[in-house]
């Protein structure tokens, strides 16, 4: 427990340092915030068009679709909170900054993952996501119970863990290739598929996006739970996926460190 407390204190220190660093240049922070607000507004316009056209996808009404877009926006906001730390990895490898981090008395992966946190991009995405979920939930008339809220929060937590572990993998490839912009951009494009229910794309893509590249697991499952359409295998997969993603990413991480050549060597 002492070790857990130690890492919690380190995370708090890193989060505070990231906030102070980002606010050091207020204009840059405000610019990033305004740009992300613009992207968030695009999501709202998209949902407004769904309502205007009366779009129905099977049994899903525009209110349901608003909830799916909201879940996607919320998870995007959570992902963006950690994204700056991930994108910094190629720089650590290329410039040799990893040498300094290797000397620190804590997990290198923990330090690399949480060293740089973002306080601009998550705000608009998180706010829009929560607003759409609350609005859609109210309009659909689905029961708002303590169990539903706790279950939804549980799926969001599991989705966050899966995101943290799985989406680190494209950035770890920088230990071998240094320039991984193409792979990272591809993963970002695939992430955008989670904007809508996986069923919209057909059975094959739905399964690929759930079990191979689990974007539908991350963005869709919390809403399916609220709708009461989560089956037993979905719960099991939602619980298993974070541990599987951690296991696979840890294998990549260990192999990457073996491949790493110190800048001073």
C-alpha positions in Angstrom: 0.0 0.0 0.0 2.9 2.3 0.7 4.1 1.8 -2.9 0.6 2.6 -4.2 0.5 5.8 -2.1 3.9 6.7 -3.5 2.7 6.4 -7.1 -0.4 8.4 -6.3 1.7 11.2 -4.9 4.0 11.1 -8.0 1.0 11.2 -10.3 -0.3 14.2 -8.4 3.0 16.0 -8.7 3.2 15.2 -12.4 -0.3 16.4 -13.0 0.4 19.7 -11.1 3.6 20.2 -13.1 1.8 19.6 -16.4 -0.9 22.1 -15.5 1.7 24.8 -14.5 3.7 24.2 -17.6 0.7 24.4 -19.9 -0.6 27.6 -18.2 2.9 29.2 -18.5 2.0 30.3 -22.0 -1.6 31.3 -21.6 -2.1 32.2 -25.3 -1.1 28.7 -26.4 -3.4 27.2 -23.9 -6.4 29.4 -24.9 -5.7 28.7 -28.5 -5.7 25.0 -28.0 -8.9 25.3 -25.9 -10.6 27.3 -28.6 -9.6 24.9 -31.4 -10.9 21.9 -29.4 -14.2 23.8 -28.6 -14.6 24.2 -32.4 -14.2 20.4 -32.9 -16.7 19.9 -30.0 -19.2 22.2 -31.7 -18.8 20.1 -34.9 -20.0 17.1 -32.9 -23.0 19.0 -31.7 -23.8 20.1 -35.3 -23.5 16.5 -36.3 -26.0 15.4 -33.7 -28.3 18.3 -34.6 -28.3 17.0 -38.2 -29.2 13.5 -37.0 -32.2 15.0 -35.1 -33.2 17.2 -38.1 -33.2 14.3 -40.5 -34.9 12.0 -38.0 -32.2 9.4 -38.6 -33.0 5.9 -37.2 -30.5 3.0 -37.2 -32.5 -0.1 -36.5 -34.1 0.4 -33.1 -31.8 3.3 -32.3 -33.5 6.7 -32.3 -31.7 10.1 -32.6 -31.8 10.2 -28.8 -29.8 6.9 -28.6 -27.4 8.2 -31.3 -26.8 11.3 -29.2 -25.8 9.1 -26.3 -23.3 7.2 -28.5 -21.8 10.4 -29.8 -21.6 11.6 -26.2 -19.9 8.5 -25.0 -17.4 8.8 -27.8 -16.8 12.5 -26.9 -16.3 11.7 -23.2 -13.8 8.9 -23.9 -12.0 11.2 -26.4 -11.7 13.8 -23.7 -10.2 11.2 -21.3 -7.9 9.9 -24.0 -6.7 13.4 -24.8 -5.8 13.9 -21.2 -2.9 11.4 -21.5 -2.2 11.9 -25.3 0.6 14.4 -24.9 2.6 11.9 -22.9 2.2 9.3 -25.6 3.2 11.6 -28.4 6.4 12.6 -26.5 7.8 9.1 -26.6 9.4 9.3 -30.1 11.1 12.5 -28.9 12.5 10.8 -25.8 13.9 8.0 -28.0 15.3 10.2 -30.8 16.8 12.9 -28.6 18.1 10.6 -25.8 15.9 12.1 -23.1 15.0 8.6 -22.0 18.5 8.3 -20.5 17.5 10.7 -17.8 14.1 9.1 -17.1 15.8 5.7 -16.8 17.6 6.9 -13.7 14.4 7.8 -11.8 13.4 5.5 -8.9 10.0 4.4 -10.3 8.5 2.6 -13.2 9.7 4.1 -16.5 6.5 3.2 -18.2 4.5 5.1 -15.5 6.8 8.1 -15.8 6.6 8.2 -19.6 2.8 7.7 -19.7 1.9 10.4 -17.1 4.8 12.9 -17.4 2.9 15.2 -19.8 -0.9 15.6 -19.3 -3.2 17.9 -21.2 -5.7 20.3 -19.7 -7.0 21.9 -22.9 -8.3 19.2 -25.2 -10.2 17.1 -22.6 -12.3 20.0 -21.3 -14.6 20.6 -24.4 -14.8 17.0 -25.3 -15.7 15.9 -21.8 -18.3 18.7 -21.3 -20.0 18.0 -24.7 -19.9 14.2 -24.0 -21.5 14.5 -20.6 -24.1 16.9 -21.9 -25.1 14.6 -24.8 -25.3 11.6 -22.6 -27.5 13.3 -20.0 -29.7 14.8 -22.7 -30.1 11.5 -24.6 -30.6 9.6 -21.4 -33.4 11.9 -20.4 -35.1 11.9 -23.8 -35.1 8.2 -24.3 -36.8 7.7 -21.0 -34.4 5.0 -19.9 -34.4 4.5 -16.1 -31.9 6.7 -14.2 -31.1 4.5 -11.2 -28.1 4.2 -8.9 -27.3 0.8 -10.5 -27.4 2.3 -14.0 -25.1 5.2 -13.1 -22.7 3.0 -11.3 -22.6 0.5 -14.1 -22.1 3.2 -16.7 -19.2 4.6 -14.6 -17.8 1.1 -14.3 -17.8 0.6 -18.0 -16.2 4.1 -18.5 -13.4 3.1 -16.0 -12.8 -0.2 -17.9 -12.8 1.7 -21.2 -10.3 4.1 -19.8 -8.0 1.3 -18.8 -8.3 -0.3 -22.2 -7.5 3.0 -23.9 -4.5 3.7 -21.7 -2.9 0.3 -22.4 -3.9 -0.4 -25.9 -3.3 3.0 -27.5 0.2 3.1 -26.0 1.3 0.4 -28.4 1.5 2.5 -31.6 3.8 5.0 -29.8 6.0 2.2 -28.4 6.9 1.4 -32.0 9.1 4.5 -32.0 11.8 2.4 -30.3 12.2 0.6 -33.6 11.2 3.1 -36.2 11.5 6.6 -34.4 9.1 8.1 -36.9 5.7 6.6 -36.2 3.4 9.5 -37.4 1.7 7.3 -40.0 0.8 4.5 -37.5 -0.4 7.0 -34.9 -2.5 8.8 -37.5 -4.0 5.5 -38.5 -4.9 4.7 -34.9 -6.5 8.1 -34.6 -8.5 7.5 -37.7 -9.7 4.1 -36.5 -10.6 5.7 -33.1 -13.0 8.0 -35.0 -15.0 5.0 -36.0 -16.2 4.9 -32.4 -18.3 8.0 -33.0 -21.2 5.8 -34.0 -22.5 2.3 -32.9 -20.5 -0.5 -34.3 -23.6 -2.2 -35.7 -23.8 0.6 -38.3 -20.6 -0.7 -40.1 -21.7 -4.3 -40.5 -20.9 -7.5 -38.6 -17.3 -7.8 -39.7 -16.2 -4.3 -38.9 -18.2 -4.4 -35.7 -16.4 -7.5 -34.5 -13.0 -6.2 -35.6 -13.7 -2.9 -33.7 -14.7 -4.8 -30.6 -12.2 -7.7 -30.3 -9.2 -6.7 -32.4 -9.0 -2.9 -32.4 -11.4 -2.4 -29.4 -12.7 1.1 -30.2 -16.4 0.0 -30.1 -15.8 -1.7 -26.8 -14.4 1.6 -25.5 -17.0 4.0 -26.8 -20.2 1.8 -27.3 -20.3 -0.5 -24.3 -21.2 2.2 -21.6 -24.3 3.2 -23.7 -25.3 -0.4 -24.4 -25.3 -1.0 -20.6 -27.6 2.0 -20.0 -29.9 0.6 -22.7 -29.9 -2.8 -21.0 -28.4 -4.6 -24.0 -25.2 -5.8 -22.4 -24.9 -9.6 -22.6 -22.8 -11.7 -20.4 -20.0 -12.2 -22.9 -19.8 -8.4 -23.3 -19.3 -7.9 -19.6 -16.6 -10.6 -19.6 -14.8 -9.0 -22.5 -15.0 -5.5 -21.1 -13.4 -6.8 -17.9 -10.8 -9.0 -19.7 -9.8 -6.5 -22.4 -7.9 -4.0 -20.1 -5.8 -6.9 -18.7 -5.1 -8.3 -22.1 -4.2 -4.9 -23.4 -1.8 -4.4 -20.4 -0.2 -7.8 -21.0 0.3 -7.2 -24.8 1.6 -3.6 -24.3 3.9 -4.7 -21.6 5.5 -7.3 -23.9 6.0 -4.5 -26.5 7.4 -2.3 -23.8 10.0 -4.8 -22.5 11.1 -5.6 -26.0 11.3 -1.9 -26.8 13.6 -1.2 -23.9 15.9 -4.1 -25.0 16.1 -2.5 -28.4 16.8 1.0 -27.0 20.3 2.3 -27.4 21.4 5.0 -24.9 22.3 8.3 -26.4 25.5 8.2 -24.3 26.6 4.8 -25.4 
